[in-house]
Amino acid sequence: MPKLNSQQKRLLFDYCFDLTTKTDTAQAKKLITSNSEAADICAKIKAALEPLKNLTLTTCPDSLVEKTVSICSSTQRLGRQS
């Protein structure tokens, strides 16, 4: 059985986070059923994400968004000056 390449691993990661198109989802499912390494990777990612299912989504306060953007912008400007 051939080793998974980085593109296949990325596809599995995206699939586990429900970030795939219908076509990519079908490709990921096929890969999982035909490759034990793919099935193992997917199982490990899903197991790690399981505790997050109990979290409730909340909206980020505008003040926190503004502060985060400000910090990121300042950091980026400092990086350009170096």
MOPAC internal coordinates of N, CA, C and O (Angstrom, degrees):
PM7 1SCF
backbone

  N    0.0000 0     0.00 0     0.00 0    0    0    0
  C    1.4452 1     0.00 0     0.00 0    1    0    0
  C    1.5342 1   108.64 1     0.00 0    2    1    0
  O    1.2310 1   120.08 1   -55.72 1    3    2    1
  N    1.3427 1   117.45 1   124.28 1    3    2    1
  C    1.4673 1   119.91 1  -178.32 1    5    3    2
  C    1.5324 1   112.10 1   -69.36 1    6    5    3
  O    1.2310 1   121.21 1   -31.11 1    7    6    5
  N    1.3204 1   115.28 1   148.89 1    7    6    5
  C    1.4626 1   121.72 1   176.95 1    9    7    6
  C    1.5237 1   109.29 1   -67.42 1   10    9    7
  O    1.2310 1   120.61 1   -29.13 1   11   10    9
  N    1.3055 1   116.44 1   150.87 1   11   10    9
  C    1.4586 1   121.07 1   177.27 1   13   11   10
  C    1.5185 1   109.71 1   -74.05 1   14   13   11
  O    1.2310 1   120.56 1   -40.22 1   15   14   13
  N    1.3207 1   116.54 1   139.78 1   15   14   13
  C    1.4587 1   119.95 1   175.57 1   17   15   14
  C    1.5353 1   109.03 1   -88.93 1   18   17   15
  O    1.2310 1   120.37 1    -6.04 1   19   18   17
  N    1.3028 1   116.89 1   173.96 1   19   18   17
  C    1.4658 1   120.52 1  -175.21 1   21   19   18
  C    1.5304 1   111.58 1   -64.87 1   22   21   19
  O    1.2310 1   119.81 1   146.50 1   23   22   21
  N    1.3057 1   117.97 1   -33.50 1   23   22   21
  C    1.4648 1   120.92 1   179.02 1   25   23   22
  C    1.5336 1   110.36 1   -66.16 1   26   25   23
  O    1.2310 1   120.25 1   138.80 1   27   26   25
  N    1.3173 1   117.13 1   -41.20 1   27   26   25
  C    1.4625 1   121.05 1   178.26 1   29   27   26
  C    1.5277 1   111.10 1   -66.21 1   30   29   27
  O    1.2310 1   120.43 1   139.88 1   31   30   29
  N    1.3191 1   116.79 1   -40.12 1   31   30   29
  C    1.4611 1   120.41 1   178.02 1   33   31   30
  C    1.5225 1   110.48 1   -64.68 1   34   33   31
  O    1.2310 1   120.24 1   139.68 1   35   34   33
  N    1.3142 1   117.16 1   -40.32 1   35   34   33
  C    1.4654 1   121.55 1   177.84 1   37   35   34
  C    1.5320 1   110.43 1   -63.48 1   38   37   35
  O    1.2310 1   120.89 1   139.52 1   39   38   37
  N    1.3310 1   115.90 1   -40.48 1   39   38   37
  C    1.4658 1   120.77 1   177.61 1   41   39   38
  C    1.5311 1   110.07 1   -60.37 1   42   41   39
  O    1.2310 1   120.18 1   135.67 1   43   42   41
  N    1.3178 1   117.26 1   -44.33 1   43   42   41
  C    1.4571 1   120.96 1   179.13 1   45   43   42
  C    1.5231 1   111.42 1   -63.73 1   46   45   43
  O    1.2310 1   120.61 1   137.64 1   47   46   45
  N    1.3196 1   116.43 1   -42.36 1   47   46   45
  C    1.4607 1   120.97 1   178.31 1   49   47   46
  C    1.5254 1   110.05 1   -59.82 1   50   49   47
  O    1.2310 1   120.64 1   130.67 1   51   50   49
  N    1.3278 1   116.38 1   -49.33 1   51   50   49
  C    1.4666 1   120.75 1   179.39 1   53   51   50
  C    1.5261 1   111.00 1   -61.39 1   54   53   51
  O    1.2310 1   120.63 1   139.66 1   55   54   53
  N    1.3233 1   116.39 1   -40.34 1   55   54   53
  C    1.4629 1   121.03 1   179.13 1   57   55   54
  C    1.5340 1   110.87 1   -61.34 1   58   57   55
  O    1.2310 1   120.16 1   135.89 1   59   58   57
  N    1.3048 1   117.29 1   -44.11 1   59   58   57
  C    1.4613 1   121.29 1  -178.97 1   61   59   58
  C    1.5202 1   112.33 1   -64.90 1   62   61   59
  O    1.2310 1   120.25 1   154.54 1   63   62   61
  N    1.3277 1   117.14 1   -25.46 1   63   62   61
  C    1.4561 1   121.86 1   178.04 1   65   63   62
  C    1.5264 1   112.40 1   -97.41 1   66   65   63
  O    1.2310 1   120.46 1  -169.73 1   67   66   65
  N    1.3335 1   116.72 1    10.27 1   67   66   65
  C    1.4753 1   122.34 1  -179.12 1   69   67   66
  C    1.5266 1   112.31 1    56.94 1   70   69   67
  O    1.2310 1   120.69 1  -137.18 1   71   70   69
  N    1.3271 1   116.29 1    42.82 1   71   70   69
  C    1.4560 1   121.82 1  -179.51 1   73   71   70
  C    1.5291 1   112.83 1  -109.82 1   74   73   71
  O    1.2310 1   120.05 1  -165.85 1   75   74   73
  N    1.3217 1   117.50 1    14.15 1   75   74   73
  C    1.4563 1   120.80 1  -174.43 1   77   75   74
  C    1.5261 1   111.90 1  -102.54 1   78   77   75
  O    1.2310 1   121.62 1   -25.53 1   79   78   77
  N    1.3270 1   114.51 1   154.47 1   79   78   77
  C    1.4526 1   121.03 1   172.68 1   81   79   78
  C    1.5255 1   108.33 1   -75.30 1   82   81   79
  O    1.2310 1   120.13 1    -6.70 1   83   82   81
  N    1.3192 1   117.35 1   173.30 1   83   82   81
  C    1.4675 1   120.55 1   178.21 1   85   83   82
  C    1.5264 1   110.42 1   -60.47 1   86   85   83
  O    1.2310 1   120.53 1   139.77 1   87   86   85
  N    1.3180 1   116.60 1   -40.23 1   87   86   85
  C    1.4612 1   121.04 1   179.82 1   89   87   86
  C    1.5232 1   110.88 1   -65.05 1   90   89   87
  O    1.2310 1   120.64 1   133.57 1   91   90   89
  N    1.3359 1   116.39 1   -46.43 1   91   90   89
  C    1.4652 1   120.47 1   179.22 1   93   91   90
  C    1.5204 1   111.74 1   -65.55 1   94   93   91
  O    1.2310 1   120.36 1   143.98 1   95   94   93
  N    1.3360 1   116.91 1   -36.02 1   95   94   93
  C    1.4597 1   120.81 1   177.94 1   97   95   94
  C    1.5229 1   110.28 1   -62.02 1   98   97   95
  O    1.2310 1   120.83 1   135.27 1   99   98   97
  N    1.3240 1   116.02 1   -44.73 1   99   98   97
  C    1.4703 1   120.00 1   178.62 1  101   99   98
  C    1.5260 1   110.79 1   -62.71 1  102  101   99
  O    1.2310 1   120.85 1   139.91 1  103  102  101
  N    1.3263 1   115.98 1   -40.09 1  103  102  101
  C    1.4681 1   120.59 1   178.92 1  105  103  102
  C    1.5268 1   110.80 1   -65.56 1  106  105  103
  O    1.2310 1   120.27 1   138.41 1  107  106  105
  N    1.3221 1   117.09 1   -41.59 1  107  106  105
  C    1.4653 1   121.22 1   179.48 1  109  107  106
  C    1.5262 1   111.00 1   -64.71 1  110  109  107
  O    1.2310 1   120.56 1   136.41 1  111  110  109
  N    1.3202 1   116.54 1   -43.59 1  111  110  109
  C    1.4622 1   120.21 1   179.48 1  113  111  110
  C    1.5252 1   111.02 1   -62.59 1  114  113  111
  O    1.2310 1   120.72 1   139.41 1  115  114  113
  N    1.3180 1   116.22 1   -40.59 1  115  114  113
  C    1.4628 1   120.53 1   178.19 1  117  115  114
  C    1.5253 1   110.27 1   -63.68 1  118  117  115
  O    1.2310 1   120.75 1   138.09 1  119  118  117
  N    1.3230 1   116.17 1   -41.91 1  119  118  117
  C    1.4626 1   121.20 1   179.44 1  121  119  118
  C    1.5312 1   110.62 1   -63.97 1  122  121  119
  O    1.2310 1   120.48 1   138.22 1  123  122  121
  N    1.3169 1   116.69 1   -41.78 1  123  122  121
  C    1.4672 1   121.73 1  -179.24 1  125  123  122
  C    1.5271 1   111.37 1   -64.11 1  126  125  123
  O    1.2310 1   120.55 1   140.28 1  127  126  125
  N    1.3220 1   116.55 1   -39.72 1  127  126  125
  C    1.4602 1   119.30 1  -178.92 1  129  127  126
  C    1.5270 1   113.05 1   -76.59 1  130  129  127
  O    1.2310 1   120.46 1   158.91 1  131  130  129
  N    1.3250 1   116.73 1   -21.09 1  131  130  129
  C    1.4672 1   119.15 1  -176.26 1  133  131  130
  C    1.5264 1   114.25 1  -104.51 1  134  133  131
  O    1.2310 1   120.00 1   173.44 1  135  134  133
  N    1.3396 1   117.60 1    -6.56 1  135  134  133
  C    1.4531 1   120.16 1  -174.51 1  137  135  134
  C    1.5276 1   109.32 1  -137.68 1  138  137  135
  O    1.2310 1   120.25 1   -61.20 1  139  138  137
  N    1.3063 1   117.13 1   118.80 1  139  138  137
  C    1.4682 1   120.81 1  -176.96 1  141  139  138
  C    1.5284 1   112.19 1   -66.60 1  142  141  139
  O    1.2310 1   120.10 1   147.38 1  143  142  141
  N    1.3359 1   117.42 1   -32.62 1  143  142  141
  C    1.4685 1   119.88 1   177.47 1  145  143  142
  C    1.5282 1   109.85 1   -64.82 1  146  145  143
  O    1.2310 1   120.35 1   138.33 1  147  146  145
  N    1.3254 1   116.94 1   -41.67 1  147  146  145
  C    1.4670 1   121.55 1   178.37 1  149  147  146
  C    1.5233 1   110.42 1   -63.29 1  150  149  147
  O    1.2310 1   120.59 1   136.50 1  151  150  149
  N    1.3270 1   116.48 1   -43.50 1  151  150  149
  C    1.4634 1   120.90 1   178.98 1  153  151  150
  C    1.5269 1   110.73 1   -62.59 1  154  153  151
  O    1.2310 1   120.26 1   139.85 1  155  154  153
  N    1.3157 1   117.12 1   -40.15 1  155  154  153
  C    1.4624 1   122.07 1   179.74 1  157  155  154
  C    1.5342 1   111.17 1   -66.43 1  158  157  155
  O    1.2310 1   120.72 1   135.39 1  159  158  157
  N    1.3269 1   116.22 1   -44.61 1  159  158  157
  C    1.4752 1   120.40 1   178.84 1  161  159  158
  C    1.5179 1   110.16 1   -60.58 1  162  161  159
  O    1.2310 1   120.84 1   132.98 1  163  162  161
  N    1.3227 1   116.00 1   -47.02 1  163  162  161
  C    1.4587 1   120.57 1  -178.38 1  165  163  162
  C    1.5306 1   111.07 1   -63.37 1  166  165  163
  O    1.2310 1   120.16 1   137.46 1  167  166  165
  N    1.3090 1   117.30 1   -42.54 1  167  166  165
  C    1.4686 1   121.14 1   179.09 1  169  167  166
  C    1.5288 1   111.18 1   -62.03 1  170  169  167
  O    1.2310 1   120.48 1   139.30 1  171  170  169
  N    1.3312 1   116.68 1   -40.70 1  171  170  169
  C    1.4658 1   120.39 1  -179.85 1  173  171  170
  C    1.5249 1   111.44 1   -67.19 1  174  173  171
  O    1.2310 1   120.21 1   138.56 1  175  174  173
  N    1.3279 1   117.20 1   -41.44 1  175  174  173
  C    1.4657 1   120.51 1   179.17 1  177  175  174
  C    1.5177 1   110.00 1   -64.91 1  178  177  175
  O    1.2310 1   120.30 1   133.59 1  179  178  177
  N    1.3257 1   117.03 1   -46.41 1  179  178  177
  C    1.4665 1   120.43 1  -179.07 1  181  179  178
  C    1.5276 1   111.21 1   -64.21 1  182  181  179
  O    1.2310 1   120.01 1   142.82 1  183  182  181
  N    1.3178 1   117.58 1   -37.18 1  183  182  181
  C    1.4684 1   120.50 1   177.55 1  185  183  182
  C    1.5259 1   110.78 1   -64.91 1  186  185  183
  O    1.2310 1   120.70 1   141.36 1  187  186  185
  N    1.3256 1   116.26 1   -38.64 1  187  186  185
  C    1.4674 1   119.83 1   179.32 1  189  187  186
  C    1.5334 1   111.57 1   -68.92 1  190  189  187
  O    1.2310 1   120.55 1   149.89 1  191  190  189
  N    1.3215 1   116.56 1   -30.11 1  191  190  189
  C    1.4685 1   120.79 1  -178.94 1  193  191  190
  C    1.5239 1   113.37 1   -84.29 1  194  193  191
  O    1.2310 1   119.98 1   162.96 1  195  194  193
  N    1.3111 1   117.65 1   -17.04 1  195  194  193
  C    1.4695 1   122.25 1  -175.20 1  197  195  194
  C    1.5308 1   113.79 1   -51.58 1  198  197  195
  O    1.2310 1   118.44 1   133.86 1  199  198  197
  N    1.3358 1   120.57 1   -46.14 1  199  198  197
  C    1.4672 1   119.61 1  -179.55 1  201  199  198
  C    1.5317 1   113.61 1   -63.03 1  202  201  199
  O    1.2310 1   120.09 1   157.80 1  203  202  201
  N    1.3152 1   117.43 1   -22.20 1  203  202  201
  C    1.4620 1   120.30 1  -178.87 1  205  203  202
  C    1.5230 1   112.80 1   -74.25 1  206  205  203
  O    1.2310 1   119.94 1   164.41 1  207  206  205
  N    1.3216 1   117.71 1   -15.59 1  207  206  205
  C    1.4628 1   120.88 1  -179.16 1  209  207  206
  C    1.5240 1   112.09 1   -65.34 1  210  209  207
  O    1.2310 1   120.04 1   158.43 1  211  210  209
  N    1.3108 1   117.53 1   -21.57 1  211  210  209
  C    1.4588 1   121.37 1  -178.73 1  213  211  210
  C    1.5187 1   113.49 1   -85.92 1  214  213  211
  O    1.2310 1   120.05 1   173.66 1  215  214  213
  N    1.3222 1   117.51 1    -6.34 1  215  214  213
  C    1.4594 1   120.86 1  -179.22 1  217  215  214
  C    1.5148 1   111.17 1   -78.14 1  218  217  215
  O    1.2310 1   121.09 1   -33.35 1  219  218  217
  N    1.3100 1   115.51 1   146.65 1  219  218  217
  C    1.4526 1   121.90 1   176.22 1  221  219  218
  C    1.5201 1   108.54 1   -99.99 1  222  221  219
  O    1.2310 1   120.96 1   -47.90 1  223  222  221
  N    1.3216 1   115.76 1   132.10 1  223  222  221
  C    1.4606 1   119.44 1   178.39 1  225  223  222
  C    1.5160 1   110.02 1   -75.28 1  226  225  223
  O    1.2310 1   120.89 1   -43.38 1  227  226  225
  N    1.3214 1   115.91 1   136.62 1  227  226  225
  C    1.4516 1   121.19 1   175.02 1  229  227  226
  C    1.5225 1   108.46 1  -128.85 1  230  229  227
  O    1.2310 1   120.80 1   -26.49 1  231  230  229
  N    1.2944 1   116.08 1   153.51 1  231  230  229
  C    1.4554 1   121.27 1   179.38 1  233  231  230
  C    1.5171 1   109.42 1   -78.32 1  234  233  231
  O    1.2310 1   121.13 1   -43.82 1  235  234  233
  N    1.3074 1   115.44 1   136.18 1  235  234  233
  C    1.4558 1   120.76 1   178.82 1  237  235  234
  C    1.5335 1   108.86 1   -73.22 1  238  237  235
  O    1.2310 1   120.05 1   -48.33 1  239  238  237
  N    1.3276 1   117.51 1   131.67 1  239  238  237
  C    1.4673 1   119.98 1   179.42 1  241  239  238
  C    1.5318 1   111.09 1   -62.81 1  242  241  239
  O    1.2310 1   120.51 1   -37.32 1  243  242  241
  N    1.3295 1   116.63 1   142.68 1  243  242  241
  C    1.4588 1   121.61 1  -179.10 1  245  243  242
  C    1.5241 1   112.12 1   -56.03 1  246  245  243
  O    1.2310 1   120.45 1   143.06 1  247  246  245
  N    1.3199 1   116.74 1   -36.94 1  247  246  245
  C    1.4692 1   119.52 1  -178.68 1  249  247  246
  C    1.5260 1   111.13 1   -63.70 1  250  249  247
  O    1.2310 1   120.25 1   142.69 1  251  250  249
  N    1.3223 1   117.13 1   -37.31 1  251  250  249
  C    1.4570 1   120.76 1   178.81 1  253  251  250
  C    1.5270 1   110.56 1   -70.00 1  254  253  251
  O    1.2310 1   120.33 1   140.77 1  255  254  253
  N    1.3163 1   116.97 1   -39.23 1  255  254  253
  C    1.4637 1   121.30 1   177.67 1  257  255  254
  C    1.5186 1   109.71 1   -61.45 1  258  257  255
  O    1.2310 1   120.66 1   131.64 1  259  258  257
  N    1.3303 1   116.34 1   -48.36 1  259  258  257
  C    1.4565 1   120.68 1  -178.93 1  261  259  258
  C    1.5246 1   111.46 1   -61.77 1  262  261  259
  O    1.2310 1   120.08 1   137.45 1  263  262  261
  N    1.3201 1   117.46 1   -42.55 1  263  262  261
  C    1.4595 1   121.32 1   179.88 1  265  263  262
  C    1.5255 1   110.58 1   -65.17 1  266  265  263
  O    1.2310 1   120.06 1   138.57 1  267  266  265
  N    1.3152 1   117.50 1   -41.43 1  267  266  265
  C    1.4684 1   121.67 1   179.89 1  269  267  266
  C    1.5233 1   110.75 1   -63.95 1  270  269  267
  O    1.2310 1   120.42 1   134.80 1  271  270  269
  N    1.3257 1   116.80 1   -45.20 1  271  270  269
  C    1.4665 1   120.88 1   178.87 1  273  271  270
  C    1.5194 1   110.26 1   -63.30 1  274  273  271
  O    1.2310 1   120.39 1   139.51 1  275  274  273
  N    1.3080 1   116.86 1   -40.49 1  275  274  273
  C    1.4585 1   121.29 1   179.17 1  277  275  274
  C    1.5329 1   111.00 1   -62.46 1  278  277  275
  O    1.2310 1   120.46 1   135.20 1  279  278  277
  N    1.3120 1   116.72 1   -44.80 1  279  278  277
  C    1.4641 1   120.86 1   179.70 1  281  279  278
  C    1.5263 1   110.57 1   -64.46 1  282  281  279
  O    1.2310 1   120.90 1   136.24 1  283  282  281
  N    1.3276 1   115.88 1   -43.76 1  283  282  281
  C    1.4781 1   119.62 1   179.35 1  285  283  282
  C    1.5203 1   111.19 1   -62.54 1  286  285  283
  O    1.2310 1   120.53 1   138.35 1  287  286  285
  N    1.3166 1   116.59 1   -41.65 1  287  286  285
  C    1.4603 1   120.82 1   179.40 1  289  287  286
  C    1.5240 1   111.11 1   -64.75 1  290  289  287
  O    1.2310 1   120.43 1   137.37 1  291  290  289
  N    1.3264 1   116.78 1   -42.63 1  291  290  289
  C    1.4670 1   120.96 1   179.09 1  293  291  290
  C    1.5219 1   110.68 1   -64.01 1  294  293  291
  O    1.2310 1   120.42 1   137.75 1  295  294  293
  N    1.3179 1   116.80 1   -42.25 1  295  294  293
  C    1.4588 1   121.32 1   179.53 1  297  295  294
  C    1.5202 1   110.53 1   -63.75 1  298  297  295
  O    1.2310 1   120.62 1   139.20 1  299  298  297
  N    1.3178 1   116.42 1   -40.80 1  299  298  297
  C    1.4609 1   120.58 1  -179.80 1  301  299  298
  C    1.5330 1   110.33 1   -66.00 1  302  301  299
  O    1.2310 1   120.01 1   138.73 1  303  302  301
  N    1.3209 1   117.58 1   -41.27 1  303  302  301
  C    1.4745 1   120.51 1   178.33 1  305  303  302
  C    1.5202 1   110.86 1   -63.93 1  306  305  303
  O    1.2310 1   120.34 1   139.81 1  307  306  305
  N    1.3301 1   116.95 1   -40.19 1  307  306  305
  C    1.4594 1   120.45 1   179.12 1  309  307  306
  C    1.5355 1   110.38 1   -64.75 1  310  309  307
  O    1.2310 1   120.79 1   142.18 1  311  310  309
  N    1.3178 1   116.09 1   -37.82 1  311  310  309
  C    1.4610 1   120.98 1   179.83 1  313  311  310
  C    1.5315 1   111.48 1   -64.67 1  314  313  311
  O    1.2310 1   120.06 1   145.57 1  315  314  313
  N    1.3047 1   117.48 1   -34.43 1  315  314  313
  C    1.4715 1   121.53 1   179.05 1  317  315  314
  C    1.5165 1   111.36 1   -72.51 1  318  317  315
  O    1.2310 1   119.88 1   150.60 1  319  318  317
  N    1.3227 1   117.84 1   -29.40 1  319  318  317
  C    1.4488 1   121.33 1  -178.31 1  321  319  318
  C    1.5221 1   112.26 1   -75.12 1  322  321  319
  O    1.2310 1   120.24 1   157.91 1  323  322  321
  N    1.3175 1   117.14 1   -22.09 1  323  322  321
  C    1.4688 1   121.24 1  -176.50 1  325  323  322
  C    1.5033 1   111.62 1   -71.43 1  326  325  323
  O    1.2310 1   120.10 1   180.00 1  327  326  325

